[in-house]
Amino acid sequence: MLIFPAIDLYEGKAVRLYKGDYAQMTVYSERPWEIAEDFCRAGATCLHLVDLEGAKSGTTPNLETVKRILSVGELFVEVGGGIRNDETVKAYIDAGVDRVILGTAAVTDREFLLRAVKTYGERIAVGVDIKDGKVAIHGWTETTGEDAFSFCQELERIGVRTVICTDISKDGAMKGTNRVLYRDLSKEFSLQIVASGGVSSLADVEALAAMDLYGAIIGKAYYTGAIDLRDAIRVAGV
């Protein structure tokens, strides 16, 4: 299982939210590229980036910061947050991003999703953010009536390969990840599933790896010291 340490960007800084609440934001660094360097030193091969401003506004206010992070090491970098049109996808791909994550637009604009998958194939992933079993959009500020599992089924049908699945209720809470959710997803679909939200201990990493998931994102647990990234990579079996 791959480990994706995360950097969430807001106003050019590395931050973390509590359960997706922008009013409960902690700033960890004003130089996020230095965090990426730390990830490399710990043995990471992958990086998960989210533009939190973009997630709400649908713009790319942190693109220059993303470009600076891309210059660090040999990381496989995936980026999400506010990617809602062809121009934004192209901007990230042209900048050197390895995989672009569609969120809100994948739910609200199926034609855009189909077009992106047709153009870029496996370089397009979809973020499925779940709140009470339903898909959430617009930076987790709005919950749709769309069932998360039905949505994943449609994604699989149209050719999406990778899904980043987040249980919003677990994100940043440091109370463990939703192992039942990821177990059910892994049994139901042949998608490359990346677990996100609440991965807060090596036991979580070990449990997810045992499910043969494609990947897991580690965010707040890294920044608080609850998980040593080197240990997580070792436990994941990479």
ABEGO torsion letter per residue (X at the ends): XBBBBBBBBBGGBBBBBBGGBAABBBBABABAAAAAAAAAAAGBABBBBBBAAAAAAGBBAAAAAAAAAAABEABBBBBBGGBABAAAAAAAAAAGBABBBBBAAAAABAAAAAAAAAAAEAABBBBBBBBGGBBBBGGGABBBABBAAAAAAAAAAAGBABBBBBBAAABGAGAEBBAAAAAAAAAABABBBBBBEGBABAAAAAAAAAAGBABBBBBAAAAAGABBAAAAAAAAGX
